[in-house]
């Protein structure tokens, strides 16, 4: 059974089992709690993972790139819940030296601000999968709940476009947005660079590349970012199988994204390895307890703080990688997304004072 079929089954299964069943029933069906590194897996997430495992899904390396992209987007659409209400969605293109990149602009409903704060969002997916369509639901949610416009970027994907194509597109997109923000009704002084997983890496890289520029981002909002693909961490071992994102997936992504012999210590690949992190914009960093990327996200937060950058790090210790795409199926994911948006609103309010 393929992931698209699994997604369709979850329309019934997840609603009836993962969402509607009392937690006491979930606890019985899921069995003994799963504990790793002193963290206890969210019960509904545990049940969800068991159902997913029983479905016989193929891992990404077996699906291949084209099928993996198709099924990832279908899965996101089913698991993401009902679309949040926004005021306007407009698709545009941005010219780059190598062609045009699509962008999608979300505006909140009922906003009276002349110039809106803006989240420049880079989607996750290991630089190989993910799309504007696959991330439509999280972007709608972030727009509706934050009061910010969201500008989502359809950067080039590997293996058709290997590193540094995604980085180049991310930097070009930021510069385009900064230059054109006012004409779009957006505030050029309040641009947040944001993303999850590989998109969090791109956001961190943009913040580093724009350091010291008059139009630098006001804030970086990084959700379980990959900050050190070159390194080996404890969480890669302890959470590397059984929690959706696996070590094999990460190797598959890297194999498509990077040329053989690529220097993985390059900060554009591993932002944690930058020699100096001082002078960067304030950072909100969110990690998941059952995520192979957990430790490198925490390490990046610690290095930023040590460099004098205002940094807030919060770990959602009971959740797994990819939770922002599961708001409709997992209550823990929905609560985490609410909390992240509250944190963002708080920091933006502080910058305005």
Secondary structure in CASP SS format (residue, H / E / C, confidence):
PFRMAT SS
TARGET T0000
AUTHOR 0000-0000-0000
METHOD secondary structure of the structure
MODEL  1
X C 1.00
X C 1.00
X H 1.00
X H 1.00
X H 1.00
X H 1.00
X H 1.00
X H 1.00
X H 1.00
X H 1.00
X H 1.00
X H 1.00
X H 1.00
X H 1.00
X H 1.00
X H 1.00
X H 1.00
X H 1.00
X H 1.00
X C 1.00
X C 1.00
X C 1.00
X H 1.00
X H 1.00
X H 1.00
X H 1.00
X H 1.00
X H 1.00
X H 1.00
X H 1.00
X C 1.00
X C 1.00
X C 1.00
X C 1.00
X E 1.00
X E 1.00
X C 1.00
X C 1.00
X E 1.00
X E 1.00
X C 1.00
X C 1.00
X H 1.00
X H 1.00
X H 1.00
X H 1.00
X H 1.00
X H 1.00
X H 1.00
X H 1.00
X H 1.00
X H 1.00
X H 1.00
X H 1.00
X C 1.00
X C 1.00
X C 1.00
X C 1.00
X C 1.00
X H 1.00
X H 1.00
X H 1.00
X H 1.00
X C 1.00
X H 1.00
X H 1.00
X H 1.00
X H 1.00
X H 1.00
X H 1.00
X H 1.00
X H 1.00
X H 1.00
X H 1.00
X H 1.00
X H 1.00
X H 1.00
X H 1.00
X H 1.00
X C 1.00
X C 1.00
X C 1.00
X C 1.00
X C 1.00
X C 1.00
X C 1.00
X C 1.00
X E 1.00
X E 1.00
X E 1.00
X E 1.00
X E 1.00
X E 1.00
X E 1.00
X E 1.00
X E 1.00
X C 1.00
X C 1.00
X E 1.00
X E 1.00
X E 1.00
X E 1.00
X E 1.00
X E 1.00
X E 1.00
X E 1.00
X E 1.00
X C 1.00
X C 1.00
X C 1.00
X C 1.00
X C 1.00
X C 1.00
X C 1.00
X C 1.00
X E 1.00
X E 1.00
X E 1.00
X E 1.00
X E 1.00
X E 1.00
X E 1.00
X C 1.00
X C 1.00
X C 1.00
X C 1.00
X C 1.00
X C 1.00
X C 1.00
X C 1.00
X C 1.00
X C 1.00
X C 1.00
X C 1.00
X C 1.00
X H 1.00
X H 1.00
X H 1.00
X H 1.00
X H 1.00
X H 1.00
X H 1.00
X H 1.00
X H 1.00
X H 1.00
X H 1.00
X C 1.00
X C 1.00
X E 1.00
X E 1.00
X E 1.00
X E 1.00
X E 1.00
X E 1.00
X C 1.00
X C 1.00
X C 1.00
X C 1.00
X C 1.00
X C 1.00
X C 1.00
X C 1.00
X C 1.00
X C 1.00
X H 1.00
X H 1.00
X H 1.00
X H 1.00
X H 1.00
X H 1.00
X H 1.00
X H 1.00
X H 1.00
X H 1.00
X H 1.00
X H 1.00
X H 1.00
X H 1.00
X H 1.00
X H 1.00
X C 1.00
X H 1.00
X H 1.00
X H 1.00
X C 1.00
X E 1.00
X E 1.00
X E 1.00
X E 1.00
X E 1.00
X E 1.00
X E 1.00
X E 1.00
X E 1.00
X E 1.00
X E 1.00
X C 1.00
X H 1.00
X H 1.00
X H 1.00
X H 1.00
X H 1.00
X H 1.00
X H 1.00
X H 1.00
X H 1.00
X H 1.00
X H 1.00
X H 1.00
X C 1.00
X C 1.00
X C 1.00
X C 1.00
X C 1.00
X C 1.00
X C 1.00
X C 1.00
X C 1.00
X E 1.00
X E 1.00
X E 1.00
X E 1.00
X E 1.00
X C 1.00
X C 1.00
X C 1.00
X C 1.00
X C 1.00
X C 1.00
X C 1.00
X C 1.00
X C 1.00
X C 1.00
X H 1.00
X H 1.00
X H 1.00
X H 1.00
X H 1.00
X C 1.00
X C 1.00
X C 1.00
X C 1.00
X C 1.00
X C 1.00
X C 1.00
X C 1.00
X H 1.00
X H 1.00
X H 1.00
X H 1.00
X H 1.00
X H 1.00
X H 1.00
X H 1.00
X H 1.00
X H 1.00
X H 1.00
X C 1.00
X C 1.00
X C 1.00
X C 1.00
X C 1.00
X C 1.00
X C 1.00
X C 1.00
X C 1.00
X C 1.00
X C 1.00
X C 1.00
X C 1.00
X H 1.00
X H 1.00
X H 1.00
X C 1.00
X C 1.00
X C 1.00
X C 1.00
X C 1.00
X C 1.00
X C 1.00
X C 1.00
X E 1.00
X E 1.00
X E 1.00
X E 1.00
X E 1.00
X E 1.00
X E 1.00
X E 1.00
X E 1.00
X C 1.00
X C 1.00
X C 1.00
X H 1.00
X H 1.00
X H 1.00
X H 1.00
X H 1.00
X H 1.00
X H 1.00
X H 1.00
X H 1.00
X H 1.00
X H 1.00
X H 1.00
X H 1.00
X C 1.00
X C 1.00
X C 1.00
X C 1.00
X E 1.00
X E 1.00
X E 1.00
X E 1.00
X E 1.00
X E 1.00
X E 1.00
X E 1.00
X E 1.00
X E 1.00
X C 1.00
X C 1.00
X H 1.00
X H 1.00
X H 1.00
X C 1.00
X C 1.00
X C 1.00
X C 1.00
X C 1.00
X H 1.00
X H 1.00
X H 1.00
X H 1.00
X H 1.00
X H 1.00
X H 1.00
X H 1.00
X H 1.00
X H 1.00
X H 1.00
X H 1.00
X H 1.00
X H 1.00
X H 1.00
X H 1.00
X H 1.00
X H 1.00
X H 1.00
X H 1.00
X H 1.00
X H 1.00
X C 1.00
END
